[in-house]
Amino acid sequence: IAIIILLLTTWAGLIVLTKPIRVLFILLFLLPPYQLSLMLLLHFSGSATIVEIAQLWKDILIIAAFSLVCGHLIYQQKTIRWQWLDFLIVTFLLLNLLYLLLPWQTTFLNRLYGVRANTFLIFFYVLGRLIPIDKKYQQYFLNGLLLLGLLAGLFVFVDRFLLPIDWPSRIGLRNYLALQSGGIFQSSAPNGLTWTYWTASGIRRSSSFFANPLDLAAAIHLIGITALVTILSYPRMTTGQFRGLIVFLMVAPAILLTVSRASIVILAIECLLICWLMSRYRLLSSLLIFYVVGADIVLFLSPSLAEFVYQTLTFQNPSSAGHLHRWAEGIYAVYDSPLGIGPGTSSSVGDRFGESIGGESQYIVFAVELGVAGLLLYLLI
């Protein structure tokens, strides 16, 4: 196993040294099915040790790529012109490192996992900032995003209509989550799944090859916007416009099948915003009419979905009520401790190490853990 990790790291290093931009393509296509691949590995190997070691590849790849890209720039004696966003990113990183070293009530390992979760996005920012992307590779990235959206959309339909409803459980979802939680994982959700896969009204959410339906929804709506911009940027009846249209027609139903309220609403608003920014006012009007008519038809044909929407808007839905409770809990924690209570005390990291305070919103998480200063930095970023 150590040899395999060493070979993977060496392979990544060679890729970065020859073409640093290639590491971004590796991350683009390997991170979405990351948890699914670990579930399959645990299911077929039956070894928790192998999975725990395999989990390191993501961190090793990011750190190795970051180190090699920096070394590549130093070797070529290239300098980076600093921007105000760079200073905000560095300040946010230093604040996390400071809170890691301060003697909070939590353990150092708990804080370390919290800082890792808070700052993982910084490594992606730095990689994108340091790696030059010319027009040719910009087109490659566009095609890569569209391909990822197409594959995700296709697998959503496979998930929904071809695979058994409990297929994540059959390949070891519960065992994997038990491994992550450090013990036996218990859930009262139907078909051996977690409640992330279900709405309170009994609608099964689709996850494609992502970690869960909500992760899919959070990622795929960005690809939907990319596809819409592609459609509006190319001339009519061209290959580029047709490519964007195919992906959008795959992504839009896929995000609806995740039944993620926030992502669906955000995608609808972003589509209107894109039409307005690109001066497509007729399309903007058509979308507004489509939203109203389409919503009426769908809610009429699906009483369970109509009930789900009603319970969401009135906060009768257990999920909505849970969100409200976690938000209020986080706001009270910030009011009591405006300097924060330390990394790893909120969200999933807090759940892993014991009691979690607040959550269900990245803004709440940073405010609880890093205080008002951390929240302001994140808002500025």
C-alpha positions, 0 to 999 in steps of 0.5 A: 500500500505504501508503494502504491501511494508512493507511485501515485505521488511520483506520478502526480509529481511528474505530471506537475513538473511536465505540465502543472495544469494537468493536476487540475484536470486530475482533481476535476475528475477524481474528486467527485467519485472520491467517496464512492471509490472508498466505499467500493474499496471497503466493500471489496477489500473488507479492510478498514486499514486499506481505506484509511490509508487510501483516504490520504491520497487526496491530501497527498496529491494536493500537498505534493501538487502545491509543493511542486508547483511552487518549486516549478515557479522558483526554478523558472524564477517567476513572480506572482503579482499579489492582489487584494484577494490573495491577502484575504486568503493568506489572512484567513489561513493565518487565522486558522493556524493561530486558532489551531495553536491556541489552547481551546477546550478541544483536543489538538487532533479535533482542531487539526481536522477543523483547520483542514476542513476550513482551509482545504479550499485555500489549496485549490485557490492557490493552485488555480492562482499559481498555475497559468491557464492560457486560452487553449487550456481554458477551452479544455477546462470548459469541455471538462466541466461540461463532460463532468456534468454530462456524466453526472446527469447520465448517472443520475438517470441510471441511479433513478431508473435502472439501479435498485433503490438501495444500491448505496447500501449494497456497496457498503454505505453504512459500513463506510459511514460507520468507519468515518464516525468511529463506531456503529452507524445507525439510521432509521431511514428506509432501505438502509440509507441515510436521511440525506437520501430521503425527504421527509415526505418520502421522496428518494433523492438521487446522488449520481457518483457523488458522496450524497445527493446534496453534494451532487446538487451543490456541484452540478448547479455550477455546471448548469450555469456553465452550460447556459453561458456556453449556450448563450455565448455561441452562435445559433446552430453551432457545435458549441451551442449544441454541446452546451444545450445537451449538458444543460438538458441533462443537468437541469433534471438531475438537480431536480431529482436531488430535491435539494431546495437551496440548489434548485432555487439558486440555479433558477435565480442564477439562470435569470441573472445570467440572462439579464447580464447577457441582455437576453431579456426575451429569454428572461421573460420566457424563463419566468413564465416557464418557472410559474407554469412548470412549478404549477404542473409539477406540484399538481401532478406530485402531491407528495412533492407539493406537501414537501414544498408546503412543509418547507415553506412553513418550517413544518418539515423536520429538515427545515426545522433542524436547519433553523435550530442549528442556525439559532444555536450557532448565532447564540454561540457567536453572541456568547463567544464573539472570538469563536470557540475553536476549529472543529467544534461545528458541522461534520467535524464537530459531529465526528469528535462529539458535540457539534454547535451550529452548522448547516451553513458555512457562514455559521460554521466559520462564525462559531469556530473563528468568531466574527473576524473569521466570518468577516474574512470569509464574507470578504473572500 
